[in-house]
Amino acid sequence: METGMLWYDDTKKELSEKVAHAVAYYQAKYGAAPTLCFVNPLMLRQSELMNGVQVRPARTVLVNHFWVGVGEAAPAQAPDPAKRKAGPRKKKMEVNA
């Protein structure tokens, strides 16, 4: 995610409630649903899906802050070498010394 919205919430609510509030605000403000949220590792140890958003720990995010936005699309799957068409082969160049 290159751009997003930084959200601050230091209430005593559960993490999933905080994420839901940040997601709702993001949707209202930008008219699109976020897909990714980064939080401090002290708030979450491993990635989880909360409220339809992938929540991941990131050391660069401060405690009680939420970096919410749209994540990158999944990388394209590498082509299967067995299904690759055979093309012209390059000849090895021999060097005589």
C-alpha positions as CSV (number, residue, x, y, z in Angstrom):
1,M,0.0,0.0,0.0
2,E,1.5,3.3,-1.1
3,T,-1.2,5.7,0.1
4,G,-3.8,5.4,2.8
5,M,-5.4,7.1,5.7
6,L,-3.8,7.3,9.2
7,W,-6.4,6.8,11.9
8,Y,-5.8,7.3,15.7
9,D,-7.9,5.5,18.3
10,D,-6.7,5.2,22.0
11,T,-10.1,4.1,23.4
12,K,-10.5,1.0,25.4
13,K,-12.5,-0.8,22.7
14,E,-11.4,-4.2,21.2
15,L,-9.1,-4.0,18.3
16,S,-11.8,-5.3,15.9
17,E,-14.1,-2.5,16.9
18,K,-11.3,0.1,16.3
19,V,-10.6,-1.4,12.9
20,A,-14.4,-1.4,12.1
21,H,-14.6,2.3,13.0
22,A,-11.6,3.2,10.9
23,V,-12.9,1.2,8.0
24,A,-16.4,2.9,8.2
25,Y,-14.8,6.3,8.2
26,Y,-12.5,5.5,5.3
27,Q,-15.5,4.3,3.3
28,A,-17.6,7.4,4.1
29,K,-14.7,9.7,3.2
30,Y,-13.3,8.1,0.1
31,G,-16.3,6.2,-1.2
32,A,-14.3,2.9,-1.5
33,A,-13.8,0.0,0.8
34,P,-10.3,-0.4,2.2
35,T,-8.7,-3.9,1.9
36,L,-5.6,-3.5,4.2
37,C,-4.8,-2.0,7.6
38,F,-1.4,-1.9,9.3
39,V,-1.1,-1.7,13.1
40,N,1.8,-1.8,15.6
41,P,3.0,-5.3,16.4
42,L,2.1,-4.7,20.1
43,M,-1.5,-4.5,19.0
44,L,-1.4,-7.6,16.8
45,R,1.1,-10.4,16.5
46,Q,0.1,-11.9,13.2
47,S,-2.1,-11.0,10.2
48,E,-5.8,-11.4,10.6
49,L,-8.9,-10.7,8.7
50,M,-11.2,-8.2,10.6
51,N,-14.3,-6.7,9.2
52,G,-13.4,-7.7,5.6
53,V,-9.9,-6.0,5.9
54,Q,-6.6,-7.7,6.1
55,V,-4.9,-6.4,9.3
56,R,-1.2,-6.8,9.5
57,P,1.5,-5.8,12.0
58,A,4.0,-3.2,11.0
59,R,6.9,-1.8,13.1
60,T,6.6,1.6,11.4
61,V,3.1,2.2,12.7
62,L,2.8,3.7,16.2
63,V,0.7,2.1,18.9
64,N,-3.0,3.1,18.7
65,H,-2.6,4.2,15.0
66,F,-4.1,2.5,12.0
67,W,-2.8,2.8,8.5
68,V,-5.9,2.0,6.4
69,G,-6.1,1.8,2.6
70,V,-6.3,-0.4,-0.5
71,G,-3.6,-3.0,-0.8
72,E,-1.8,-3.9,-4.0
73,A,-3.4,-6.5,-6.2
74,A,-2.0,-10.0,-5.8
75,P,1.1,-10.5,-7.9
76,A,0.4,-12.3,-11.2
77,Q,1.2,-16.0,-11.1
78,A,4.4,-16.9,-12.8
79,P,3.9,-18.8,-16.0
80,D,4.3,-22.5,-16.0
81,P,7.6,-23.4,-17.8
82,A,6.0,-26.7,-19.0
83,K,3.3,-24.7,-20.9
84,R,5.8,-22.2,-22.4
85,K,6.1,-22.3,-26.2
86,A,9.4,-23.2,-27.5
87,G,11.0,-20.3,-29.2
88,P,14.3,-19.8,-31.0
89,R,17.3,-20.7,-28.8
90,K,20.4,-18.5,-28.6
91,K,23.6,-20.1,-29.6
92,K,26.4,-20.1,-27.1
93,M,29.3,-18.0,-28.2
94,E,32.7,-19.8,-28.2
95,V,35.8,-18.0,-27.5
96,N,39.1,-19.3,-28.8
97,A,42.2,-18.1,-27.1
